[in-house]
Amino acid sequence: MVNRHTGSMSRRTVLKYMAVTGGAAALQSWTSSSASAAVELTSVSAMVADAEVAWEKEMVEKWNKANPDMQWVPENVGWEGIFEKVLAYETAGSPPNLGYGWTGFTADWHQMGIIAAPEDHLGQEWKSRFAPYIAEDGGDVIDGKLWAVPLQAGSYGLVTRVDWLKAAGIDRAGIQTYDQLVDALAKVAKSQNNKPLGIPLGNSRNAAEKTDWMFRGNGLLHLADFDPGKRDAYIEVLETLKRLRPYIPDDSLSQDYTGHRRAFATGAAGFISIGDYYFGEIYPSAKDLMTPEHVTMIPYPSGSKGPGPFSMFDLNSYYMMAHAKNLDATTKLVDFLTSRENLLRWSLGHPPLKEWTVDEAVKSRLYGEAERWWLDDVIVLASKVPGLAALGYVAKDEVQQVYYENLLKVFDGSQTPEQAYDAMNGRIPELIKAGGG
């Protein structure tokens, strides 16, 4: 990672200072608080769901009670701002001890040289706590090292209103291809008199992250994969997105991630791409909905060049920030947070542990037996179809913005899928190259 920090941060200077008030103001609050503590550990995270807020609060209380000389002071921001917030602190010269994000951030932050590999400080015994598909493979493993601090493993598919499928006479097992998905949406739209597909299109990040599965499911690595040999596969995805547009509510054009998940909970959408963490996010406000009679998670359908029905997996994680102070204390905090007992308490998605059971999980997690059926279904999903790793890419924000601009043009008809591909191909590979990819 020699020389990566200076070079790659410079390309983001404008982006970082978007949070000029956040970087300076929050820094002041950190440095002025709890001066009596021998060591103050800081974190910036995106804990917004009741379950994750409760978990972090519990962990802070446990850690601070046991470690009066190493107090942990957390800060929470929304998902829409977490990437920029961490970069703002980095640019200001005062990164938190722990950043936060998901697999989609890892490659970019690694290339910038701003994160450290926990295993370099905690060793292989620590790494062996986690499932092999997390510790040895996937988008958080780079050069053989795990660069994240796993909290939540996620299995992904289409969370679907199974009662709507039944009313429209659709067999959930019959949605295996793009064509079958379009056909199912048309039938549900007619049966329910609505536009049932939820995709948040109000900003580039959410739009990109919630459509990236389609590229993964048609033989591409992600939406930034412009391998010339995959041109037809990429255009097929764009063509399919255009075919899906009549079934996406117009409200989605102003929708962010929070609005996306609420749309399903309120009945405004009946199909959303999301991970198994959705149960824990929405259960407190939609207990009557989150039952097997109403909701299921089906595998993603794939295109003509894809693997057939599939799932995806990723992580939500803390990150050890490479340039933060008090590395030894941070290492101890990471060890504490990723103990088996504490990871089983995390109540979204499923545990990233090498071995765990549904019985263990429901005894430890916030929603107990109410979640059993959901965890059982997730295990069945993961066992029946291939699980593809979510993969990140560098220059993420810039790439996603280019993709978003062209996706909207495909949707409004001002560009054909072929024209959109050519426009993106003229910009995205250069952004990746400039970002060190």
C-alpha positions as CSV (number, residue, x, y, z in Angstrom):
1,M,0.0,0.0,0.0
2,V,3.0,2.3,-0.4
3,N,2.2,5.7,-1.8
4,R,-1.5,4.9,-2.3
5,H,-2.8,7.2,0.4
6,T,-1.5,10.5,-1.1
7,G,-2.2,9.7,-4.7
8,S,-5.7,8.4,-4.4
9,M,-6.9,10.8,-1.8
10,S,-6.1,13.7,-4.1
11,R,-8.6,12.7,-6.7
12,R,-11.3,13.0,-4.0
13,T,-10.4,16.3,-2.6
14,V,-13.5,18.1,-3.8
15,L,-15.7,15.2,-2.6
16,K,-14.2,15.2,0.9
17,Y,-14.8,18.9,1.5
18,M,-18.4,18.4,0.8
19,A,-18.5,17.6,4.5
20,V,-16.5,20.6,5.5
21,T,-18.9,21.3,8.3
22,G,-19.0,17.6,9.3
23,G,-15.3,17.0,9.2
24,A,-14.4,20.0,11.3
25,A,-17.4,20.2,13.6
26,A,-17.4,16.5,14.6
27,L,-13.6,16.6,15.0
28,Q,-14.1,19.4,17.5
29,S,-16.7,17.4,19.4
30,W,-14.4,14.4,19.6
31,T,-11.4,16.3,20.8
32,S,-13.3,18.2,23.4
33,S,-15.1,15.3,25.0
34,S,-14.0,13.2,28.0
35,A,-10.6,14.6,28.4
36,S,-10.1,12.6,31.5
37,A,-10.0,9.3,29.6
38,A,-6.4,8.0,29.1
39,V,-7.4,6.8,25.6
40,E,-10.5,7.8,23.6
41,L,-11.6,5.5,20.8
42,T,-13.9,6.9,18.2
43,S,-16.1,5.3,15.5
44,V,-18.3,6.5,12.7
45,S,-21.0,4.1,11.7
46,A,-24.4,3.9,9.9
47,M,-26.4,2.2,12.7
48,V,-30.0,3.3,11.9
49,A,-32.2,0.2,12.4
50,D,-33.5,-0.4,15.9
51,A,-31.6,-3.7,16.1
52,E,-28.2,-2.3,15.2
53,V,-28.6,0.8,17.3
54,A,-29.5,-1.4,20.3
55,W,-26.5,-3.6,19.6
56,E,-24.0,-0.8,19.4
57,K,-25.4,0.9,22.5
58,E,-25.0,-2.4,24.4
59,M,-21.5,-2.9,23.2
60,V,-20.5,0.7,24.1
61,E,-21.8,0.2,27.6
62,K,-20.1,-3.1,28.1
63,W,-16.8,-1.9,26.7
64,N,-16.7,1.3,28.6
65,K,-17.7,-0.3,31.9
66,A,-14.9,-2.9,31.5
67,N,-12.3,-0.4,30.2
68,P,-12.4,2.9,32.1
69,D,-9.0,3.9,30.6
70,M,-10.1,3.2,27.0
71,Q,-13.4,4.9,26.5
72,W,-15.3,4.4,23.2
73,V,-17.2,7.3,21.8
74,P,-19.4,6.4,18.8
75,E,-21.0,8.6,16.1
76,N,-23.8,7.5,13.9
77,V,-24.7,8.9,10.5
78,G,-27.1,7.6,7.8
79,W,-26.1,5.2,5.0
80,E,-26.3,8.0,2.4
81,G,-23.5,9.9,4.1
82,I,-21.2,7.3,5.7
83,F,-18.8,6.9,2.9
84,E,-18.2,10.7,2.6
85,K,-18.1,11.2,6.4
86,V,-15.3,8.7,6.9
87,L,-13.3,10.3,4.0
88,A,-13.9,13.8,5.5
89,Y,-12.3,12.8,8.8
90,E,-9.5,11.1,6.9
91,T,-8.9,14.3,4.8
92,A,-9.0,16.4,8.0
93,G,-6.2,14.3,9.4
94,S,-8.2,12.8,12.2
95,P,-9.8,9.5,11.1
96,P,-11.9,7.6,13.6
97,N,-10.4,4.4,15.0
98,L,-13.3,2.5,13.4
99,G,-15.0,3.4,10.1
100,Y,-18.1,1.5,8.9
101,G,-19.5,0.3,5.6
102,W,-20.1,-2.8,3.5
103,T,-18.3,-4.9,1.0
104,G,-18.9,-2.3,-1.7
105,F,-16.6,0.1,0.1
106,T,-13.7,-2.3,0.8
107,A,-11.8,-2.2,-2.6
108,D,-12.0,1.5,-2.8
109,W,-10.8,2.2,0.8
110,H,-8.1,-0.4,0.4
111,Q,-6.8,1.2,-2.8
112,M,-6.7,4.6,-1.0
113,G,-4.6,3.0,1.7
114,I,-6.9,4.2,4.6
115,I,-7.8,0.8,6.1
116,A,-5.7,-1.8,7.9
117,A,-6.1,-5.5,7.8
118,P,-7.3,-6.7,11.3
119,E,-5.5,-10.0,10.9
120,D,-2.2,-8.2,10.8
121,H,-2.8,-7.3,14.4
122,L,-5.0,-10.1,15.7
123,G,-3.6,-13.0,13.8
124,Q,-4.9,-16.1,12.1
125,E,-6.7,-17.3,15.2
126,W,-8.9,-14.2,15.0
127,K,-9.5,-14.7,11.3
128,S,-10.5,-18.3,11.9
129,R,-13.6,-17.2,13.8
130,F,-15.3,-16.4,10.5
131,A,-16.9,-18.6,7.9
132,P,-14.4,-19.5,5.1
133,Y,-16.5,-17.8,2.4
134,I,-16.0,-14.6,4.4
135,A,-12.4,-15.0,5.6
136,E,-10.9,-16.5,2.4
137,D,-13.1,-15.3,-0.4
138,G,-15.4,-12.5,-1.5
139,G,-15.1,-8.8,-1.9
140,D,-13.5,-8.1,1.5
141,V,-10.5,-10.4,0.9
142,I,-7.7,-8.7,-1.1
143,D,-4.3,-10.1,-1.5
144,G,-5.3,-13.0,0.7
145,K,-6.2,-10.8,3.7
146,L,-9.5,-9.9,5.2
147,W,-9.8,-6.1,5.3
148,A,-13.0,-5.8,7.2
149,V,-14.2,-6.3,10.8
150,P,-17.2,-8.6,10.1
151,L,-20.4,-7.9,12.0
152,Q,-23.2,-9.0,9.7
153,A,-23.2,-11.5,6.9
154,G,-25.9,-10.9,4.3
155,S,-27.6,-13.3,1.9
156,Y,-29.3,-11.5,-0.9
157,G,-32.3,-12.1,-3.2
158,L,-35.6,-10.6,-4.1
159,V,-37.7,-10.1,-1.0
160,T,-41.2,-10.7,-2.4
161,R,-44.8,-10.5,-1.4
162,V,-45.6,-14.2,-1.7
163,D,-49.3,-13.5,-1.2
164,W,-49.2,-11.2,-4.3
165,L,-47.6,-14.0,-6.3
166,K,-50.3,-16.4,-5.2
167,A,-53.1,-14.0,-6.1
168,A,-51.6,-13.6,-9.6
169,G,-51.2,-17.4,-10.0
170,I,-47.4,-17.3,-10.1
171,D,-45.1,-20.1,-8.8
172,R,-42.2,-18.4,-6.9
173,A,-39.9,-21.2,-8.2
174,G,-40.7,-20.2,-11.7
175,I,-39.0,-16.8,-11.6
176,Q,-35.5,-17.9,-12.8
177,T,-34.7,-15.7,-15.8
178,Y,-35.0,-12.0,-16.6
179,D,-37.9,-12.8,-19.0
180,Q,-39.8,-14.7,-16.2
181,L,-39.2,-11.7,-13.8
182,V,-40.7,-9.3,-16.3
183,D,-43.7,-11.6,-16.9
184,A,-44.3,-12.0,-13.2
185,L,-44.2,-8.3,-12.6
186,A,-46.7,-7.7,-15.4
187,K,-49.1,-10.2,-13.9
188,V,-48.7,-8.9,-10.3
189,A,-49.2,-5.3,-11.6
190,K,-52.4,-6.3,-13.2
191,S,-53.6,-8.3,-10.2
192,Q,-52.7,-5.6,-7.6
193,N,-53.3,-2.6,-9.9
194,N,-49.9,-1.2,-9.0
195,K,-46.3,-0.9,-10.0
196,P,-44.7,-3.6,-7.7
197,L,-40.9,-3.3,-8.3
198,G,-39.0,-1.2,-5.8
199,I,-35.7,0.3,-6.9
200,P,-34.5,3.5,-5.2
201,L,-33.6,5.9,-7.9
202,G,-33.2,9.2,-6.0
203,N,-29.4,9.1,-5.9
204,S,-26.6,7.4,-7.7
205,R,-25.3,5.2,-4.8
206,N,-28.7,3.6,-4.0
207,A,-29.6,3.2,-7.7
208,A,-26.3,1.5,-8.5
209,E,-26.2,-0.7,-5.4
210,K,-29.8,-1.9,-5.9
211,T,-29.3,-2.8,-9.6
212,D,-25.8,-4.3,-9.4
213,W,-27.1,-7.8,-8.8
214,M,-28.3,-7.8,-12.4
215,F,-24.8,-7.4,-13.8
216,R,-23.5,-10.1,-11.4
217,G,-26.3,-12.3,-12.6
218,N,-25.3,-12.0,-16.3
219,G,-21.7,-13.0,-16.3
220,L,-20.2,-9.6,-15.2
221,L,-18.3,-8.8,-12.0
222,H,-20.3,-5.6,-11.4
223,L,-21.6,-2.6,-13.1
224,A,-18.0,-1.3,-13.6
225,D,-17.0,-4.4,-15.6
226,F,-16.4,-3.1,-19.2
227,D,-14.5,-6.1,-20.4
228,P,-15.0,-5.8,-24.2
229,G,-15.9,-9.5,-24.4
230,K,-18.9,-8.8,-22.1
231,R,-20.4,-6.0,-24.1
232,D,-23.5,-7.9,-25.1
233,A,-24.1,-9.1,-21.5
234,Y,-23.9,-5.5,-20.2
235,I,-26.3,-4.3,-22.9
236,E,-28.7,-7.1,-22.1
237,V,-28.8,-5.9,-18.5
238,L,-29.6,-2.3,-19.6
239,E,-32.3,-3.6,-22.0
240,T,-33.8,-5.6,-19.1
241,L,-33.8,-2.6,-16.8
242,K,-35.7,-0.7,-19.5
243,R,-38.2,-3.5,-19.7
244,L,-38.6,-3.3,-15.9
245,R,-39.2,0.5,-15.9
246,P,-43.0,0.3,-16.4
247,Y,-43.3,-1.7,-13.2
248,I,-41.3,0.8,-11.1
249,P,-43.3,3.5,-9.3
250,D,-42.5,7.0,-10.4
251,D,-42.0,7.8,-6.7
252,S,-38.9,5.8,-6.9
253,L,-37.2,8.6,-8.8
254,S,-37.0,10.6,-5.5
255,Q,-36.5,7.6,-3.2
256,D,-33.4,6.8,-1.1
257,Y,-32.6,3.5,0.7
258,T,-34.8,4.3,3.6
259,G,-37.7,5.1,1.4
260,H,-37.0,1.9,-0.5
261,R,-37.3,-0.4,2.5
262,R,-40.4,1.5,3.7
263,A,-42.1,1.1,0.4
264,F,-42.1,-2.7,0.8
265,A,-43.3,-2.4,4.4
266,T,-46.2,-0.2,3.5
267,G,-47.3,-2.2,0.5
268,A,-46.1,0.3,-2.1
269,A,-43.7,-2.4,-3.5
270,G,-43.8,-6.1,-3.6
271,F,-40.4,-7.0,-5.0
272,I,-37.2,-5.4,-3.7
273,S,-33.5,-6.5,-4.0
274,I,-32.3,-6.6,-0.4
275,G,-30.4,-8.9,2.0
276,D,-31.7,-11.1,4.8
277,Y,-31.0,-8.2,7.2
278,Y,-34.3,-6.8,6.0
279,F,-36.3,-8.8,8.6
280,G,-34.5,-7.1,11.5
281,E,-34.8,-3.7,9.9
282,I,-38.5,-3.7,9.3
283,Y,-40.0,-6.1,11.8
284,P,-40.5,-3.5,14.6
285,S,-42.8,-1.5,12.3
286,A,-44.3,-4.3,10.3
287,K,-44.8,-7.3,12.5
288,D,-48.0,-8.4,10.7
289,L,-46.3,-8.3,7.3
290,M,-43.1,-10.1,8.2
291,T,-44.6,-13.6,8.3
292,P,-44.2,-16.6,5.9
293,E,-47.8,-16.1,4.7
294,H,-46.9,-12.7,3.3
295,V,-43.2,-12.5,2.6
296,T,-40.5,-14.7,1.1
297,M,-37.0,-14.2,-0.3
298,I,-36.5,-15.8,-3.8
299,P,-33.2,-16.2,-5.6
300,Y,-32.2,-13.6,-8.1
301,P,-33.1,-14.5,-11.7
302,S,-30.3,-14.3,-14.2
303,G,-29.8,-13.3,-17.8
304,S,-28.8,-15.4,-20.8
305,K,-25.1,-15.4,-19.7
306,G,-25.7,-15.9,-16.0
307,P,-25.5,-18.9,-13.7
308,G,-29.2,-19.5,-13.4
309,P,-31.0,-18.6,-10.1
310,F,-28.5,-17.3,-7.6
311,S,-27.9,-15.5,-4.4
312,M,-25.3,-13.0,-3.4
313,F,-23.4,-12.4,-0.1
314,D,-21.6,-9.5,1.5
315,L,-20.7,-8.1,4.9
316,N,-21.6,-5.1,6.9
317,S,-18.4,-4.2,8.9
318,Y,-16.4,-1.9,10.9
319,Y,-13.0,-1.0,9.4
320,M,-9.8,-0.4,11.3
321,M,-8.6,2.9,10.0
322,A,-4.9,2.8,9.1
323,H,-4.0,6.3,10.1
324,A,-5.9,6.6,13.4
325,K,-4.2,6.9,16.8
326,N,-4.2,4.2,19.5
327,L,-3.9,1.1,17.3
328,D,-3.3,-1.2,20.2
329,A,-6.5,-0.1,21.9
330,T,-8.4,-0.3,18.7
331,T,-7.2,-3.9,18.2
332,K,-8.5,-4.8,21.7
333,L,-11.8,-3.2,20.8
334,V,-12.1,-5.2,17.6
335,D,-11.3,-8.4,19.4
336,F,-14.1,-7.6,21.9
337,L,-16.7,-6.7,19.2
338,T,-16.1,-9.9,17.2
339,S,-16.3,-12.3,20.1
340,R,-18.7,-15.1,19.4
341,E,-21.0,-13.9,22.2
342,N,-21.2,-10.4,20.8
343,L,-21.6,-11.4,17.2
344,L,-24.5,-13.7,18.1
345,R,-26.2,-10.6,19.7
346,W,-26.2,-8.7,16.4
347,S,-29.8,-9.0,15.1
348,L,-29.6,-8.3,11.4
349,G,-28.7,-10.7,8.6
350,H,-27.0,-13.7,10.0
351,P,-23.8,-14.3,12.0
352,P,-20.5,-14.2,10.1
353,L,-19.2,-17.0,12.3
354,K,-17.7,-20.2,11.0
355,E,-20.4,-22.2,12.8
356,W,-23.7,-21.1,14.2
357,T,-27.2,-22.5,14.5
358,V,-30.7,-21.0,14.3
359,D,-31.3,-22.2,17.8
360,E,-28.3,-20.2,19.0
361,A,-29.3,-17.1,17.0
362,V,-32.9,-16.9,18.2
363,K,-31.8,-17.3,21.8
364,S,-29.4,-14.4,21.5
365,R,-31.0,-12.0,19.1
366,L,-33.4,-9.1,19.7
367,Y,-36.5,-10.6,18.1
368,G,-36.1,-14.2,19.3
369,E,-38.5,-16.8,18.0
370,A,-40.2,-14.4,15.7
371,E,-37.2,-14.6,13.4
372,R,-36.8,-18.3,13.3
373,W,-38.8,-19.0,10.1
374,W,-36.9,-16.2,8.3
375,L,-33.4,-17.6,9.3
376,D,-34.6,-21.1,8.3
377,D,-35.6,-19.8,4.9
378,V,-32.3,-18.0,4.4
379,I,-30.4,-21.2,5.1
380,V,-32.5,-23.0,2.6
381,L,-32.0,-20.3,0.0
382,A,-28.2,-20.4,0.5
383,S,-28.1,-24.1,0.2
384,K,-30.1,-24.4,-3.1
385,V,-28.5,-21.9,-5.4
386,P,-25.0,-20.6,-6.1
387,G,-23.9,-17.7,-3.8
388,L,-21.9,-15.1,-5.6
389,A,-19.7,-12.7,-3.7
390,A,-20.5,-9.0,-4.0
391,L,-17.4,-7.3,-5.5
392,G,-16.4,-3.7,-5.0
393,Y,-14.4,-1.5,-7.4
394,V,-12.3,1.6,-7.0
395,A,-13.5,5.2,-7.8
396,K,-16.9,4.0,-6.6
397,D,-18.6,7.3,-6.2
398,E,-17.5,8.6,-9.6
399,V,-18.3,5.4,-11.4
400,Q,-21.8,5.2,-9.8
401,Q,-22.5,8.8,-10.8
402,V,-21.7,8.0,-14.5
403,Y,-23.8,4.9,-14.4
404,Y,-26.7,6.7,-12.7
405,E,-26.8,9.5,-15.3
406,N,-26.9,7.0,-18.1
407,L,-29.4,4.7,-16.5
408,L,-31.9,7.6,-16.2
409,K,-31.4,8.3,-19.9
410,V,-32.2,4.7,-20.7
411,F,-35.3,4.9,-18.5
412,D,-36.6,8.2,-20.1
413,G,-35.8,7.0,-23.7
414,S,-33.2,9.6,-24.5
415,Q,-30.5,6.9,-24.9
416,T,-30.7,3.4,-26.2
417,P,-29.0,0.7,-24.1
418,E,-26.3,0.5,-26.7
419,Q,-25.7,4.3,-26.6
420,A,-25.6,4.2,-22.8
421,Y,-23.1,1.4,-22.9
422,D,-20.8,3.3,-25.3
423,A,-21.1,6.5,-23.2
424,M,-20.2,4.7,-20.0
425,N,-17.4,2.7,-21.7
426,G,-15.9,6.0,-22.7
427,R,-15.6,7.2,-19.1
428,I,-15.8,4.4,-16.5
429,P,-12.6,2.5,-17.4
430,E,-10.7,5.7,-17.3
431,L,-12.1,6.5,-13.8
432,I,-11.1,3.0,-12.7
433,K,-7.6,3.5,-14.1
434,A,-7.2,6.9,-12.5
435,G,-8.3,5.4,-9.2
436,G,-5.6,2.8,-9.3
437,G,-7.7,-0.1,-10.4
